[in-house]
Amino acid sequence: MAEQGLEAELSGKLLVWYDANARVLPWREKPGVRADPYRVWLSEIMLQQTTVAAVKDYFIKFIRIWPTVFDLAAAEAEDVMKAWAGLGYYARARNLHACAKVIAATGGVFPQTIVELQKLPGIGPYTAGAIAAIAFDVPVAAVDGNVDRVVSRYYAIEEPLPASKPRIRELAQALVPQKRAGDFAQAMMDLGATICTPKSPSCLICPWTDECAGRIRGIATALPLKASKQKVPTRFGHVYWIENARGDVLVRTRSNKGLLGGMTEFPSSEWVDGKRVKFAAPFEAEWKKAIGLVEHTFTHFHLELMVWKAVAAKPVLEGRFVKTKVLATEALPSLMRKVAVLAMKTG
């Protein structure tokens, strides 16, 4: 933690900059004001692998519907998944609801240590650090992608990520001040998001520009280096838009475990690695020629689904018929929203 010397000078400069330039975000308090742990926790779960721009409206919606952790804990799981639909990485929503139940059962009080926070569903090392620092001012580094970039550039770390992460965390921790740790954590995030950006960083107005080794050596824009990624495999399959005589469409709920767990979907074939799957009708009907292809990339694979239409007088697969005009209220993940858009557009 920053106590003296260069680290203390750097953290001081950054806090002065943050006081004047802090982003206004719906889950934040003004610099110097302690934040509500519930809002900090909710925002940090939403921000995992998701951009601030994408999270803002979802956060506002959740706070409006469930203003306290007790409200969220008492919600139906299906309602939580519906409110989350479109935000992605759906295990976060399941863990969010489970964590709310744990916190509510213990009186609504969030633990303040990293060790205890990590015992809660859905909270890993980074999220625990962010909550501890921002909500409770614990002097601990919260190292996200923005902080990886800032520290890599400032210290000119040329070892590629993720191998450089332990060193980045050590250096970031050395900068954390004993007081205003929460503001410092958010300042580091803001510095990376608004000044030390991935492309075209604004070095001239950076509070750390004078000492930045990456800028001095002319390699800042190339950092952080990243180990080359392996190409993700492609899976193939078919998805079925099945209407009844009234024009309602068949949907079903996925298992709570695994990819897109607990979300609403249109029935589909298996998703097969590496080769296209020949269409095989899941039941006898007048199947229209494939109306189009929907593509979606997950973390570990790319998916291509051919969309097929048919009319069925009654449910012929597990599921339920819903009116197309209320599909927007269903817990459809982004993949299935793409299917709906295509199917309704083609008539």
Secondary structure, DSSP 8 states (H G I E B T S, - for coil): -B-SHHHHHHHHHHHHHHHHH----TT---TTS---HHHHHHHHHHHTTS-HHHHHHHHHHHHHH--SHHHHHHS-HHHHHHHHTTS--THHHHHHHHHHHHHHHTTS----SHHHHTTSTT--HHHHHHHHHHHH--------HHHHHHHHHHTT--S-BTTTHHHHHHHHHHH-BSS-HHHHHHHHHHIIIIIS-SSS--GGG-TTGGG-HHHHHT-GGG-S-B-------EEEEEEEEEE-TTS-EEEEE--SSSTTTT-EE--B---EESS------SSSS------EEEEEE-SS-EEEEEEEEEE-SS--SSSEEE-GGGGGGS---HHHHHHHHHHHHH-
